[in-house]
Amino acid sequence: MTSLAREPHIRRVMISDKPALKILLCSPRGFCAGVVRAIDAVEQALKIYGPPVYVRHEIVHNKYVVESLKAKGAIFVEELDEVPQTRAPVIFSAHGVAKSVPSAAESRSLFAIDATCPLVTKVHREAEIHHKRGREIVLVGHRGHPEVVGTMGQLPDGAVRLIETVADVAAFAPANPEALAFVTQTTLSVDDTRDIVDALKARFPGIVGPHKEDICYATTNRQEAVKAVAPQVEGFIVVGAPNSSNSQRLREVAERSGCTVAELVQRGCDIDWSRFGNLKSLGVAAGASAPEILVEEVIDAFAERYAITVETVSTADESVFFPLPRDLRTGDPRTGDVRQPESVAR
């Protein structure tokens, strides 16, 4: 990881006869604590138990990360029934899973390791508490996203109602308007979610929300950095995968903040030069599951065409850390061996 990822206000200058381009690099960007924990969980499992290690769904939404882990011996599956009868670890992704998944793993005596982000687990626990207190639960999120599927799957069918837009709020007909609570997906647009929550509170004044908002610190911080940079540049690139919710939201935030030429790209080779071939200023951000090496790849692609100046714009400091899942900290529960594995550096 380069110094650009760690040091605010560092400037990189490349002198040439190419047209000048000023790049404003957003900070914070890239891996959040939950993503680091999930990737480290797979790598640590490979160190302790050896390959193969099975992973249900992409551990995080990034093709580069997934392919890198495949090369080390991870096998990715979409459903648990694709896993053979094995003593190898089976890891659940950072997005979380419905309760039926670990139950199915237990019924087959699979060695399951849960790498769900602790901030997603927080939302699961909130939903369970509201349900026990007799409240109908509204989940603000995007239909079909793995995190939403996992959160809705914590409770019986019908206990959680999905709301995606302000229009959905107007059409929502709860069984008991006086016994409502809401939770949210952790990777949503802060502004869009605020509008939906405001509409819920206006229509149902007694609705109960989380003590601390569910949108995670990393999502919020990365959106704030994009808001600071987007009005200052002619074009904006978010490094991230198309199935990454938080990355898609960053692109939308850039557009809404005044930068109409804003795109999500996975690699430097994905840049559309018909849109980004005649700029004087560019903003660059990265979703929470995008590694820094891909940010550098994008910057290098621009350096081939422009004489670039890179300046980091920092809007927050992050020091959040989540420990590895217990089975990766205490040893091999299959044999009773106690280990103290090395930490996996990122």
ABEGO torsion letter per residue (X at the ends): XBAAAABBGBBBBBBBABBBBBBBBBOBBEBBAAAAAAAAAAAAAAAAAEOBBBBBEBABBBAAAAAAAAAAGBBBBABAAABBBBABBBBBBAAEBBAAAAAAAAAAGBBBBBABBAAAAAAAAAAAAAAAAGBBBBBBBBBGBAAAAAAAAABBBGABBBBABAAAAAABBBABAABBBBBBBAABBAAAAAAAAAAAAAABAABBBBABBABBAAAAAAAAAAAAAAAABABBBBBEBAABAAAAAAAAAAAAAGBABBBBBABAAABBAAAAABBABBBBBBBAABBAAAAAAAAAAAAAABBBBBBBBBABBBABBBBBBAAAAAEBAAAGBBBBBBBBBX
